[in-house]
Amino acid sequence: MRKDVGVDGDAQRLSQLVWMLFLKIFDDRENEWELLQDNYQSPLPQQYRWRNWAADAEGMTGDALKQFLDNDLFPALQQLQAKGGDQRAYVIRSVFEDAYNYMKSGQLIRQVINKIQEGVDFNKAQERHLFGDMYEQLLRDLQAAGNAGEFYTPRAVTEFMVRRVNPHLGEKIMDPACGTGGFLACAIEHMRKHDVKTVDDEAQLQASIFGIEKKPLPHLLCTTNMILHGIDVPINIRHDNSLSRPLISWTPKERVDVVVTNPPFGGMEEDGIETNFPAAFRTRETADLFLVLIMQLLKPGGRAALVLPDGFLFGEGIKTRIKEKLLQECNLHTIVRLPNGVFSPYTGIKTNLLFFTKGTPTRHIWFYEHPYPPGVKSYNKTKPMKIEEFDAEAAWWSKEEGGFKHRVENEYAWRIDLTDVQARNYNLDCKNPHIGEQEIHDPDVLMTQYHAMQMDIAALRGQLKEILEAALTPKSSNSDIQPPPLEKGGQGGFKMED
C-alpha cells in the first residue's frame, strides 16, 4: 500500500484496508449464514459480493478493477436499498457512506486483495481469534497516526473500566462516543465470559450493545470490530453525533444501564450544538457536554465509567455547575488518577477515570493514584500500559452494594467528604495527601518552570532599574524617600512591596 501514490499516511492506509476487510469478513459470515439459514438472501447484488469480484487471485485487476471499485462498487453500496427491511443492508450502507478508495493502481489493489483473501478464514474459530488480535494491533497502531489516535483507548484502560462497572446480561450497554469500539468489544467479551450460556443468551447480548460515532473512519473500524466480536448485524452502531439532539429528546425508553466511554476532550463542538443543552450547561467543550449527556442517558441505578482530563477536575464556571449537578444526582464514588503518558503519543494530557452511579447523591469520593510500575518512568509504543497494573486497584475496590465499606486508605488511596468538595468550590483536583513534595524530572515541566523564572528575573530587572534611576536622580523635595524593600519571592526570585 505504501507503493501506491494515492495513499498518504497510516490513517488512510488503515481506512483503505478496513473496508476491504469488512467485505471479506462479511462474505465469510454469509457462507456461515447460508449453511444455518434456509433460503438465505444476501443484501448485496451478486456482482458486488466479495466472492464474485475479489476472491479469484487471477481475476479482475489493473484499470478494470480500479474503475469497477470507483464507478460501480462504491456508488452501489453507498445507495444500497434494504430488501424486505434487511438490517444488514443498512449496516453496509452506513459503513460505505463515507468510505473511499484511495489507491490509484489497480495492480497494487489486486495484490492487497489477494493477501487478504489468502490470509484468514473468518469462519475458523482459531483464525478468527488470531485475526482479532491482529485487528487490535491495527487499532493500537492508529494511536500514532496523527489525530486518528483520539479514537483508540489503550486496551488495559478499557478492560479495567469494563470490569469495574461489571455489565450483566439483560442490561443495555452504551458508548455515546464509541470510536473504534474498544469499550463495547470489552463489554461483549466480559458478558460472554460470565453470563452467556445458551443461544437465547447470545441473542439477548447481541441486542444489548449500543454505540454512536460521529466520524466515518472510526465508525467503519467499530462496525468491523463488532462483526469480528460476533455481533452479526451491528445495526445499533450508528454513524451520528450524540450531541446533535436536544438533551430532553432522549426518552426514558432510550436510557441505558451502563455507559463506558472515553469522550473526545480538548476540542470544540460546531456552532449551535451547545443550544441542545440547558442554558446553565452550555459550552463548546466536548467532554463537558458528553458528561451532561451521560447523566441524562443513565437509568436510575445506572452505572458509568468515563475518561476525563485534569482540566475538568479543577475547571471553574460551567465546569463547576456540571460537577455540582453530577454530585447531586449521582454517587461519584471513585476517581482513578492516571499517570502521564497513558495516551501518548496522541496526547500528553493527564487523565482520570471517573466512576459513578445515578440516583443517589455523593457523600464522599475515593481517589486512587495509579502509579507507574517499578522501573517504568513513562509509557510508549513499545512499553504500553498493561492490565496487570490494575490488580492493586481491583483488590482494593470492594463492592458498591455495601458502600465500598472494605476500602481503606493507603499510600495511593484517600477519601474526601462532600463538604470538603463544596468548600473547595467543587475543585476535584485533590492531591495525594500521603505523598510529600516530589522532585520533578519531566523535561516539559522543568522547561515551563525555567521559563517562568526567566520571566520573573526580567520583571525584577526592570523594577530594579526604575528604583535605581529614581534613587540616583537628584530631587530636593524627595531626598529623604527610600526605595521600597525587596523581599524574596516565589520561583527563587524577588517581589516588590507596595
N, C-alpha and C positions, 0 to 999 in steps of 0.2 A: 504493500500500500504506500510505503514511503517513496517508491519509484514513480508514483503517479503524480503528475503536475497539478491535478485538481484538488488534492487533499493536503490541507495545510494545518499541521498541528495534531496533537494527540486527541483532542476533543472531537475533531472532525473524523479522524480515523476510527474512533470508538463509535461514533454515531453511524458511520458507514457500515462498520462491522455488525452492529447490533440489529439493524433492520434485516440484514441477510440472515443472521442467527434466528431472528424471530420467525421468518418464513420457514427455515429449516426445522426449527423446533415444532412449529405449528403443523408441518407436514408429517413429522414423526408421530405427533399426537393424533393426527387424523387417521393414520394407519391403525392406531390402537382403538379409536372410536369406531372405525369401520368393522373391527372384529367384535366389539362389545355391543354395538347398537345395530339392530336390524334396520335396513333401508336408510342408513346414514347419508345425509346430503351435505356436501361441502358448501360453505357460504361463498367460496371462491369459484369464479368461472374456470373451466377446465384448463384453459391456456395459461392461467396465472398461478396454478398450483406448482409449488417447487419441483415436484416430481416430473412435470411436463416441460419445464424450460431450463432447469438448473442441474438436475441430478445426473444427466449424461455428461461425463467428462469430455467427450468429443463433440458435444452439442454446440449450440449457438455461441459464437464468440465474435471478437472484433467489432466493427461498426454495427453489424446487425444486432449484437447483444446490447450495445450502448443505446441504439435507437429504440429497441424493444423496451428497455427499462425506462427511458426518459419519456417516450411518446405513448407507450401502451400501458405498462405495468403500473407505474406511479399514478397517472391520471385515473386509471380504473379503480385502484384501491382507495384513492382519496375520495372517490364518489360512490363507493360500494354500497349497494342497497341490501337491506336485510330481507331475505325471502322468508315469509311466514314468521316474521319477528325474531329471526335467529340472532341471539345476543352476540354470537361470535363475530358476525359481520360488523356490528357496532364497535367491537374491540379492535378489529383490523383497521377499520376506517379511522378510528381515533389515533391509532399508532402512526398511520401514514399521512395524516392531515398535514403535519409539519416536517415529515421526513424528507430527505433529499439525497440524490445520488451525486456525490461529489466527484467520483472518479471519472476521468476522461478517456482512459484507454480500455477498450473492450477486451483486449488480450489480458491485461492485468486483472480486470474484473473476473474473467473466467478462471484465472489462477487462484484468486481468493475463494471463489465459489467452490472450486474443486477441493481446496484444503478443508473447507467447512464440511463438504459432502463426505469426504473420506475420514474426517476427524472423529466423529462421535455419532452413536445411535442413541437418541434420547429415550428410546423405549427399553433400553437395557439399564437396569437399576444402578449397576456399578458405574457404567459410563456416565449416566446422568449425574450421579453423585460427584464423580471426578470433575465433570464439567461445571457443576455448581461451585466447586472450589475455584476453578479457573475463572468463572464469571465474577466471583467475589474479588479475585485478584485484579481483574479488569477494572472493577469499580474502585478498588483501592488505588490503582494507578491513576484514575481520574482525579484523585485528590491533588495531584501535582500538575494537572492540566489547566493552569490559569484559574479563571473564575469558576470553571466547572467543578472545582473542589468543594464548592458550597453545597453540592448535592449529596455528598458522601459523609457519613458519620462513622468514625472508627468502630470496627466490629466489637471490640471489648466494651465500649461505651453502650452500644445498642443492647448487647446481651445483658449487661448489668442492670440497665434500666428496665428491660422487659421482665427479668427475673424478680425485681423488686415490686413491680405493680402486679405481677403474677396473674395474667389474664386466664380466665377459665372458659371452657366450652359453654356456649349459651350466652356469653357476653358479646357485645358489639365492640370491636376494637377499631380505632381510627387514628390516622396520621394526616392532619389537615395540610401539611407541607411535606409530602412523603418522599420527595427527591427520588433516589434510585430504589427505594422500598426496603431499606435495611431494617427499620423497626418492624415493619409488617412481616418480613421474612422471619425475623427472630420470634415474633409472636406466633406465627404458624408453627415453627419448629417446637416452641415451648408447649403449645397446646397439644400437638401431635404426640409429644413425648409423655405428657402427663394425663391427657383426658381422652384422646381418640382411641376407641376400642372397636367400633363397628362401622359399617358402611354408612349408616344413618348419622353417626357421629361426624364422619368426614364431610357429609353433605351439609351438616349444620356449621361446621368450621368454614367451609367454602363460602357460605352466605354471611359470615360474620366479620369479614375483613373489608375495611373501607379506607380509601386513600384519595387525596386530591393533590395534584401537582400543576403548577402554573406554566412551567416551561417545557417545550417539546422534547428536548433530548432526555432529561431525567424521566419524563413520562414514558417514553419509549423504553428506557432502561428498566423502569419499575414494572411495566406491564410484562416484559420478557422475564424479569426476575420472578414475578408471581407465577407465570406458567412453569418456570423451572422448579418452583416450590410446590407444584401440584395443584395450583388453582386453575382449573380447566378453562373457565370463562371469567377472566378478571374484569367483569363489567363494572364493578364498584371502584375501579381505579380511574378516576375522572381527570380529564385534562381541563383544568379550570383554575380560577383564583379564589381560594376560600374566603378572601376578604372582600370580594366584589359584591356580596349580598348584604343587605341591611341586617344588622345583628338580630333584630326582633323577628326576622322572617324565618329563622331556624326554629322549626316547630318541635313540640315535645316528642313527636314520633321519630324525629331525626337525631335525638340525643343518644349518647353512647355511654358505655360502661367504663371504657378505658381509652385514654389518649396518651400516646407516646410519640414524641416528636422533637426535632431539632429545627425550630423555625428560623428562617433567614434573619440575620441581625446585622446591624451596621449599614443597612440600605434604607432607601426611602421609597415608599409606595407612590404610584402615579397620582396626579392631582384628582381629587374628588373621592378617593377611596375612603378617606377618614370620615366623610359625611355619612357613611353607613353605620357609624358608631355614635353613641350618646355624646353630647357636647363636652361632658366632663372628661372624656377619654379620647378626644380627637387628637391624633398625632399622625405623622407620616413615618414614624419609626416602626418598621415591620414587626419586630419581635414584640413590642408592646401591644400592638393590635392583635397579634395572634394569642397572647395571654388572655386578653379580654374575651376573644372568641372561644377559647378553650373553656373558660368558666361558663359560657353560655351553652356549649355543646355537651357538657357532662350532665348525666342524670344525677339526682340526689344520691349520694353514696358512691358516685363515680370517682375513679382514681386517675391521676395524671402524673406523668414524668416528662420533664422537658429540659432542654439545654438553653441557658440564658447567659449573656456576657456579664462581666463585673459591673458594667455601666448601669444595668438595671438595678442592681442591689443598692448603689449609693445615689442613683439619679433622683432629681427633685422635680417639682412641678407636676406634670401629668403623670410621671412615673410614681410619684408619691400617692396620688389618688388611686392609681391602679393597684399599688401594693396595699393600700388601706382596704379596697374592695376585696382583694384576694384574702386578706387576713380575717375579714368579717364574714365572708361567705364560704371559705374553705379552711380546712386544717392543713396549713403548710407545716408539715411535721419534720421535714428533713431537707437540708441543703448540703450537698456534697461539693466541696470546693476543689476543682481540678487544678493541677499544676500547669505551668506554661508548656506549650509545645504539643498539646494533645491533637490540635487540628493543623499543625504545621505540615507542609509549607503553605497551605492555603491562607491561614491566618494565625498570628501570634497572640491574638486577644485571649485574655484569661477568661475561662468559662466556669459555669456552675451547673449542677444538676438539681432541679427543684422537684420535690415530690409532695403532692397534696391530694386531699380527699374533699370532695364537695359536700356541703350540707351542715357542717358544724364549724364554728369559728375557731381560730387559732388561739391556744392558750400559751404555748411555748414552742420554740423552734430548736431542733437539734442541728448542730453543724458538725460536719466531718471533713477534716482537711486531708485530702488524698495525697500521700507522699510519693515521691519518686521511689522506685525500688532501689535496693542497695547497689551502689556503683553506677547508677544512671543519673546524669545531670540534665538531660533533655531527651525528648522523643524525636525520631526522624524516620525516614522511609525504611531504613534497614533495621531500626530498633523501635517498632511501634509499641503502643500500649498493649498489654496482654490482659485477658480476662482474669487470669490468676491473681493479678494485682488487687482485685476487688474482694479477695477472700476474707480479708480482715473486716471490711465493711459488712459483708454478708454474715459473718459470725457475730458481729456486734448488733445487727439490725433489730432483732426481736420481732414481735408480732403486733400489728396495728390494732387487732381486736382487743388486746389487753392494754392498749395505750402505750405500747413500747416500754412497759414497766421494767423490763430487764436490761434496758440500756444503762450504761454507766459512763461517766466521764473518764477520759484517758488523755494521753498526750496529743491525740488527734481529734478527740470528740469533746464538745462542750454544748451547753444549753443556755438559751436566754429566754426570759419571760416576755409576754406581750407588752407588759407595762414598760419594760426597758426599751422595746422597739418603738413604742409610741413616744417615749421621752427623747428618742433619737430622731424624731420626725420620720419614722419608718425607714431609716437608713439600715439596710440589712448587710452592709459591708462590715461584718464583725470579724475582727482578727482573732486568731487562736490565742487565748489567754495563757496557755501552757508553754508557749514558745517566746523566749525573750527576743531582744533586738538581734536580728540576724545580719551577718556580714553578707553583702550583696556582691555577686560575681557576674551578673548579667551585663554584657557589654552595652546593650541598648540603655539599660537603666543607668549605668555609670556615665555614659556619654551625656545623657539628659541631665544628670546631676552636675557634671562638669560644665555644661553649657549654662546652667542656672548660676553656678558660682562665678563664671566669667561675666555674666550679666550684672551680678551683684558688685563685682570688683569695678566694672566700668562705671556703674552708677556712683559708687563710693568715690572713685577718682574725680568724677565731675563735681561732686559735692565738696571734696577737699579743695579743689581748685577755686571754687567760688568762695569758700571760707578764707583761704589764704589771700585771695585778691582783696576781699573785704577787709581783712586784718592789716594788710600792708598798704592800703590806700589811706593817706592821712585825712582824717575828718575830725576837726577840733571839737565839734559838738558831741561826737560819739566816741571819744578817745578811751572812755572807761568801759566800753562794751566788749565783753569777752565772747569769743566764738563758742557755740554750744558744744557740750562734751560729746565724745564718741563713745558708743557702747558696743561691746562685742555682740554681734547678732548671729542669726542662723547661717547655715551653709559655710561657716568658717570666716564670714566677713564681718562688717560693722554696720550699724544702723545709726541714723541721726536722731537725736532727741529734739522735739519741737521746743 
